[in-house]
Amino acid sequence: GENVEQHPSTLSVQEGDSAVIKCTYSDSASNYFPWYKQELGKGPQLIIDIRSNVGEKKDQRIAVTLNKTAKHFSLHITETQPEDSAVYFCAGPGAGGTSYGKLTFGQGTILTVHP
Amino acid sequence: IAGITQAPTSQILAAGRRMTLRCTQDMRHNAMYWYRQDLGLGLRLIHYSNTAGTTGKGEVPDGYSVSRANTDDFPLTLASAVPSQTSVYFCASTERPGRTEAFFGQGTRLTVV
């Protein structure tokens, strides 16, 4: 299946700072790159995604950038707020063959935003 | 409200017992997934199904089985529970296998004693 590596595992920032989380993937045929946010006691929820035909996508304070050559994509959160504190996951689906549809997640990043 | 529902919300189970975790979605999504989430280990894929009638093994399938008799339901069965299966279990679905937004249930907290 798709090998997805996420870094860092923990990230601590001051309110107002920016946060960046990076995910690398192994399957060059991958074409869908999502980021999920998980709050305590809840299931993950999609916050932003990007497809392989674009290099960057923004939605207010969050953005995702994609580097297909280097096979990595990153989540950028600007002007962080305490409510951004959560666990963030990237995901990488198996692109084809026996891995088709095998939706695997990165190891997760615990983001803490200090007031 | 459309979405994905898991049952039970939590369960304490004696080791050696059989248990089925239920998952139902009403979005007519083709693909469904089961994950376990242990403290500090993220989401690990147990089994998945790209469409009704088909299933596949994920990263940690041992000790678990699934079936996909129809589009809406994707139950996960522990044939003989062991303490290492203590975890929070999440069911999820996507419209297309792995390539669209995944919707998650609220999770089932299972404790095997």
HADDOCK unambig.tbl for C-alpha pairs under 7 A between the chains (distance, minus, plus):
assign (segid A and resid 32 and name CA) (segid B and resid 99 and name CA) 5.67 0.50 0.50
assign (segid A and resid 42 and name CA) (segid B and resid 106 and name CA) 5.69 0.50 0.50
assign (segid A and resid 43 and name CA) (segid B and resid 104 and name CA) 5.54 0.50 0.50
assign (segid A and resid 43 and name CA) (segid B and resid 105 and name CA) 6.17 0.50 0.50
assign (segid A and resid 43 and name CA) (segid B and resid 106 and name CA) 5.32 0.50 0.50
assign (segid A and resid 43 and name CA) (segid B and resid 107 and name CA) 6.47 0.50 0.50
assign (segid A and resid 44 and name CA) (segid B and resid 104 and name CA) 6.41 0.50 0.50
assign (segid A and resid 45 and name CA) (segid B and resid 103 and name CA) 6.91 0.50 0.50
assign (segid A and resid 46 and name CA) (segid B and resid 101 and name CA) 6.61 0.50 0.50
assign (segid A and resid 93 and name CA) (segid B and resid 98 and name CA) 4.90 0.50 0.50
assign (segid A and resid 93 and name CA) (segid B and resid 99 and name CA) 6.77 0.50 0.50
assign (segid A and resid 101 and name CA) (segid B and resid 50 and name CA) 6.21 0.50 0.50
assign (segid A and resid 101 and name CA) (segid B and resid 97 and name CA) 4.33 0.50 0.50
assign (segid A and resid 101 and name CA) (segid B and resid 98 and name CA) 4.54 0.50 0.50
assign (segid A and resid 102 and name CA) (segid B and resid 48 and name CA) 6.90 0.50 0.50
assign (segid A and resid 102 and name CA) (segid B and resid 58 and name CA) 6.92 0.50 0.50
assign (segid A and resid 102 and name CA) (segid B and resid 98 and name CA) 6.41 0.50 0.50
assign (segid A and resid 103 and name CA) (segid B and resid 98 and name CA) 5.11 0.50 0.50
assign (segid A and resid 104 and name CA) (segid B and resid 45 and name CA) 6.32 0.50 0.50
assign (segid A and resid 105 and name CA) (segid B and resid 43 and name CA) 6.22 0.50 0.50
assign (segid A and resid 107 and name CA) (segid B and resid 41 and name CA) 6.40 0.50 0.50
assign (segid A and resid 107 and name CA) (segid B and resid 42 and name CA) 4.97 0.50 0.50
assign (segid A and resid 108 and name CA) (segid B and resid 42 and name CA) 5.66 0.50 0.50
